[in-house]
């Protein structure tokens, strides 16, 4: 942001493409005002249906993981 180094120098230093440096700078400049505004924070919108679906999927994966770990015990010796 200070202009001390070029985007190419920063990209090389941090192992990213120069385009990413430009995109990050643009995003910061566009969103900086929101960061420093006083007052209430925006509350993120939560999709309750998606949360329920994700919790259900976590439960399914936990059951599958438990089942597979029990079935693999004879071969792994754990």
C-alpha atoms as a printed R data frame, in Angstrom:
   type eleno elety resid chain resno       x       y       z
1  ATOM     1    CA   UNK     A     1   0.000   0.000   0.000
2  ATOM     2    CA   UNK     A     2   2.899   2.337   0.703
3  ATOM     3    CA   UNK     A     3   4.392   1.804  -2.737
4  ATOM     4    CA   UNK     A     4   7.782   0.829  -1.356
5  ATOM     5    CA   UNK     A     5   7.930  -2.304  -3.508
6  ATOM     6    CA   UNK     A     6   6.423  -3.219  -6.850
7  ATOM     7    CA   UNK     A     7   3.751  -5.867  -7.199
8  ATOM     8    CA   UNK     A     8   6.311  -8.119  -8.896
9  ATOM     9    CA   UNK     A     9   8.718  -7.776  -5.962
10 ATOM    10    CA   UNK     A    10   5.968  -8.532  -3.449
11 ATOM    11    CA   UNK     A    11   4.776 -11.493  -5.515
12 ATOM    12    CA   UNK     A    12   8.268 -12.944  -5.586
13 ATOM    13    CA   UNK     A    13   8.785 -12.354  -1.885
14 ATOM    14    CA   UNK     A    14   5.536 -14.063  -0.891
15 ATOM    15    CA   UNK     A    15   5.320 -16.698  -3.623
16 ATOM    16    CA   UNK     A    16   2.108 -15.502  -5.262
17 ATOM    17    CA   UNK     A    17   1.213 -14.215  -8.704
18 ATOM    18    CA   UNK     A    18   1.352 -10.426  -9.206
19 ATOM    19    CA   UNK     A    19  -2.303 -10.482 -10.229
20 ATOM    20    CA   UNK     A    20  -3.194 -11.637  -6.717
21 ATOM    21    CA   UNK     A    21  -1.353  -8.652  -5.246
22 ATOM    22    CA   UNK     A    22  -3.400  -6.321  -7.456
23 ATOM    23    CA   UNK     A    23  -6.668  -8.079  -6.547
24 ATOM    24    CA   UNK     A    24  -5.909  -7.905  -2.822
25 ATOM    25    CA   UNK     A    25  -5.015  -4.234  -3.054
26 ATOM    26    CA   UNK     A    26  -8.238  -3.494  -4.953
27 ATOM    27    CA   UNK     A    27 -10.320  -5.445  -2.399
28 ATOM    28    CA   UNK     A    28  -8.656  -3.581   0.470
29 ATOM    29    CA   UNK     A    29  -9.235  -0.180  -1.086
30 ATOM    30    CA   UNK     A    30 -12.885  -0.995  -1.835
31 ATOM    31    CA   UNK     A    31 -13.589  -2.457   1.612
32 ATOM    32    CA   UNK     A    32 -11.411  -0.276   3.830
33 ATOM    33    CA   UNK     A    33 -14.191   2.187   4.566
34 ATOM    34    CA   UNK     A    34 -16.411  -0.591   5.934
35 ATOM    35    CA   UNK     A    35 -13.651  -1.743   8.257
36 ATOM    36    CA   UNK     A    36 -13.243   1.638   9.923
37 ATOM    37    CA   UNK     A    37 -16.892   2.700  10.104
38 ATOM    38    CA   UNK     A    38 -18.203   3.225  13.588
39 ATOM    39    CA   UNK     A    39 -21.463   1.753  14.699
40 ATOM    40    CA   UNK     A    40 -22.962  -1.681  14.566
41 ATOM    41    CA   UNK     A    41 -21.313  -4.492  12.761
42 ATOM    42    CA   UNK     A    42 -23.137  -6.260  10.014
43 ATOM    43    CA   UNK     A    43 -24.373  -9.614  11.182
44 ATOM    44    CA   UNK     A    44 -23.686 -12.358   8.674
45 ATOM    45    CA   UNK     A    45 -26.712 -13.904   7.078
46 ATOM    46    CA   UNK     A    46 -27.055 -17.527   8.127
47 ATOM    47    CA   UNK     A    47 -28.964 -19.976   6.012
48 ATOM    48    CA   UNK     A    48 -30.540 -22.230   8.651
49 ATOM    49    CA   UNK     A    49 -31.417 -24.882   6.074
50 ATOM    50    CA   UNK     A    50 -27.827 -25.102   4.896
51 ATOM    51    CA   UNK     A    51 -26.598 -25.330   8.502
52 ATOM    52    CA   UNK     A    52 -29.016 -28.198   9.174
53 ATOM    53    CA   UNK     A    53 -27.889 -29.982   6.009
54 ATOM    54    CA   UNK     A    54 -24.236 -29.575   6.957
55 ATOM    55    CA   UNK     A    55 -24.850 -30.887  10.486
56 ATOM    56    CA   UNK     A    56 -26.643 -33.896   9.006
57 ATOM    57    CA   UNK     A    57 -23.728 -34.528   6.648
58 ATOM    58    CA   UNK     A    58 -21.257 -34.282   9.541
59 ATOM    59    CA   UNK     A    59 -23.292 -36.877  11.426
60 ATOM    60    CA   UNK     A    60 -23.326 -39.215   8.419
61 ATOM    61    CA   UNK     A    61 -19.588 -38.885   7.957
62 ATOM    62    CA   UNK     A    62 -18.946 -39.490  11.668
63 ATOM    63    CA   UNK     A    63 -21.013 -42.697  11.557
64 ATOM    64    CA   UNK     A    64 -19.234 -43.864   8.408
65 ATOM    65    CA   UNK     A    65 -15.849 -43.064   9.946
66 ATOM    66    CA   UNK     A    66 -16.654 -45.021  13.109
67 ATOM    67    CA   UNK     A    67 -17.921 -47.978  11.069
68 ATOM    68    CA   UNK     A    68 -14.862 -48.059   8.835
69 ATOM    69    CA   UNK     A    69 -12.425 -47.696  11.716
70 ATOM    70    CA   UNK     A    70 -14.028 -50.699  13.429
71 ATOM    71    CA   UNK     A    71 -13.947 -52.787  10.244
72 ATOM    72    CA   UNK     A    72 -10.309 -51.908   9.516
73 ATOM    73    CA   UNK     A    73  -9.023 -52.798  12.993
74 ATOM    74    CA   UNK     A    74  -8.091 -56.397  12.053
75 ATOM    75    CA   UNK     A    75  -5.876 -55.155   9.203
76 ATOM    76    CA   UNK     A    76  -4.283 -52.151  10.902
77 ATOM    77    CA   UNK     A    77  -3.707 -53.730  14.309
78 ATOM    78    CA   UNK     A    78  -4.875 -50.610  16.127
